[in-house]
Amino acid sequence: MTRWLATRSPEASPTLQLACRAQHFRRWEIPRSSYPMTRPGYLTWRAKLKSQAASQVAELLASPAVEPALAGEEIERVAALIRKENLKSDDETQILEDVACLVFLDDQFDEFEKKPEIDEEKIIGFAGRDATAIYSRVHADSIIQTTIPVSKRIGQLVTSTPLPPPVQPPSPPPPSSKPPLASLISSHDFAAAAFSSFPAKTFAFVSSAATDLHTHHANTAAYSAIGLRPRVLHDVTAVSIRTTILGHRVTAPIFCAPTSLGKTVHPEGERELGRACKSLGIAQVVSTSASFPLAEVMDAIRLTPPLPANGREQQQEQQDIPVFFQLYGVFLTVDAPVPGKREADERLAADESTHTPMSGTRAVNDAAGGALGRIMGKYIDASVSWADIAWLRGCLPSGVPIVLKGIQTAMDAVKAMEMGVEGIVVSNHGGRSLDTAPATVLVLLELQRCCPEVFDRMEVFVDGGVKRGTDVFKALCLGARAVGIGRGALYGLNYGAEGVRRYVEMLNDELETTMKMCGVTSLDQVHPGLLNTGAVDHLIPQSAAEEHPYAKWRRKPEGNSKL
Ligand SMILES: Cc1cc2nc3c(=O)[nH]c(=O)nc-3n(C[C@H](O)[C@H](O)[C@H](O)COP(=O)(O)O)c2cc1C
């Protein structure tokens, strides 16, 4: 359906695209045999299919799991299209009907024609009436004659009727519906723009998270559940959000978290992200699964001219922008010994030419799908353990910091501190690894409660679900040195470096506003007392112990059972 929609209507609106993909939603639930094999039976069956698919799809689209959320009118429009309302007067409904017909011609016509009950008159009727009408609308004889080779017969029937002269489709195909960058003013706007303009597979790969998405949603929801305690009557004329990360000065406590396969979003992928980070004066962590080798990312960064210094005194920082990987430090991701099960990514086949030069692995599809996330599974070593941290330290030149990314409990934060690493990222991979793992801001609270000393002995970073300047502020109040942005940076990258800059500057502005409203002017003034965490306190473990607080029963080893 998607392919034929692109042919029939390259400029199809996002709602039409959705309706097109969803029009046969759970069709198998109402088999044709459940209605009499007569024409009235057929028509009733079709009407039932449409109304059931429309209401099920509307229900699904309204669920909180759908991100970014769709407006009620958009959902209603998708449902109306699936119901094929106003077929004669609504151009989009007509396009949807045409696409269904084209799919039939392409895929099912030959089988249909062979059925004994289908006589010549019906075929000629269908070809002369329906197919010719579509043909006239599409205005491109190549569609029927060349791209449906199996249906030669229909081609003959159609082309034997008088037709308007073929008109070439507009070239080049118009760009997908991407709103102008200047119209985007929130992280949600960027996500919506990505939804309407990324190819379906790219959006599935970037936005997806593990299984039922609980952790993915909890990351953001936990920030909303924490309240601010605004303080008034402080002089907040000038605020500074500058800080340092592992000894390097940066203009904001925000960094681009490592994300793989940047080319799926922008042809210059991580190189373009690097240009944006350099001109912003913020840190970038480059993934081992980047679309470019590290040296090429570094070249792009080196060649990026610094922007003129602005109010945040960027110029000095631009000489010293930390790129973490193997230069300024090593971020070792520890929360994904195996890839998470990301079903939205799994369901759509991957482009098998997608590969990651640093790991040397490539996308592969099979009957179950083709998650791009599987690429990582091909080189991750599930046997890596704490002992390897000491080994890694021995391999690195002295002074190169190690940061463990993916710490999710006080126990592991303490262990990391004892191993002497310079930093940790409290992260659950943006909810992409293990569903129902805790929201990361709650893990910061756990560290505050159970092992506050870690904040003095290492730099603690956090990522996951940060969508607002208030989120950044809350993380910093709870001891984070800086926050990582994963998906958001890729949604910005949809518009190139300029988009990433707009995205980060938008968060910076929101952060500054929050600081002013809370009566603080620099990041060394933030502290947990500026927050009300009452709504989540009961979720925070009481100690850094392995034991469950009260459930003590343990399974007996096999063989000792008295039963
Ligand atoms: C498309 C995508 C690819 C990612 N690839 C990596 C990766 O290669 N290595 C890694 O440590 N984390 C990876 N992550 C996780 C991010 O570094 C980060 O932890 C997460 O995205 C933060 O959550 P957020 O997207 O809600 O900001 C990836 C995340 C996304 C969305």
PDBQT file of the ligand as one rigid body, heavy atoms in Angstrom, charges set to zero:
ROOT
HETATM    1  C1  LIG A 601      18.448   5.785  17.502  1.00  0.00    +0.000 C 
HETATM    2  C2  LIG A 601      19.230   5.574  18.757  1.00  0.00    +0.000 A 
HETATM    3  C3  LIG A 601      20.442   4.918  18.700  1.00  0.00    +0.000 A 
HETATM    4  C4  LIG A 601      21.194   4.737  19.872  1.00  0.00    +0.000 A 
HETATM    5  N1  LIG A 601      22.426   4.148  19.772  1.00  0.00    +0.000 NA
HETATM    6  C5  LIG A 601      23.188   4.047  20.884  1.00  0.00    +0.000 A 
HETATM    7  C6  LIG A 601      24.511   3.533  20.806  1.00  0.00    +0.000 A 
HETATM    8  O1  LIG A 601      24.986   3.177  19.725  1.00  0.00    +0.000 OA
HETATM    9  N2  LIG A 601      25.233   3.430  21.951  1.00  0.00    +0.000 N 
HETATM   10  C7  LIG A 601      24.724   3.824  23.167  1.00  0.00    +0.000 A 
HETATM   11  O2  LIG A 601      25.403   3.720  24.186  1.00  0.00    +0.000 OA
HETATM   12  N3  LIG A 601      23.473   4.325  23.264  1.00  0.00    +0.000 NA
HETATM   13  C8  LIG A 601      22.703   4.467  22.162  1.00  0.00    +0.000 A 
HETATM   14  N4  LIG A 601      21.450   5.005  22.260  1.00  0.00    +0.000 N 
HETATM   15  C9  LIG A 601      20.960   5.459  23.573  1.00  0.00    +0.000 C 
HETATM   16  C10 LIG A 601      21.309   6.924  23.775  1.00  0.00    +0.000 C 
HETATM   17  O3  LIG A 601      22.695   7.101  23.938  1.00  0.00    +0.000 OA
HETATM   18  C11 LIG A 601      20.634   7.489  25.024  1.00  0.00    +0.000 C 
HETATM   19  O4  LIG A 601      20.971   6.692  26.130  1.00  0.00    +0.000 OA
HETATM   20  C12 LIG A 601      19.113   7.578  24.920  1.00  0.00    +0.000 C 
HETATM   21  O5  LIG A 601      18.703   7.855  23.606  1.00  0.00    +0.000 OA
HETATM   22  C13 LIG A 601      18.617   8.678  25.840  1.00  0.00    +0.000 C 
HETATM   23  O6  LIG A 601      17.234   8.734  25.822  1.00  0.00    +0.000 OA
HETATM   24  P1  LIG A 601      16.379   9.814  24.970  1.00  0.00    +0.000 P 
HETATM   25  O7  LIG A 601      16.377   9.318  23.551  1.00  0.00    +0.000 OA
HETATM   26  O8  LIG A 601      15.039   9.734  25.623  1.00  0.00    +0.000 OA
HETATM   27  O9  LIG A 601      17.051  11.161  25.099  1.00  0.00    +0.000 OA
HETATM   28  C14 LIG A 601      20.697   5.192  21.117  1.00  0.00    +0.000 A 
HETATM   29  C15 LIG A 601      19.461   5.833  21.157  1.00  0.00    +0.000 A 
HETATM   30  C16 LIG A 601      18.734   6.031  19.999  1.00  0.00    +0.000 A 
HETATM   31  C17 LIG A 601      17.416   6.757  20.083  1.00  0.00    +0.000 C 
ENDROOT
TORSDOF 0
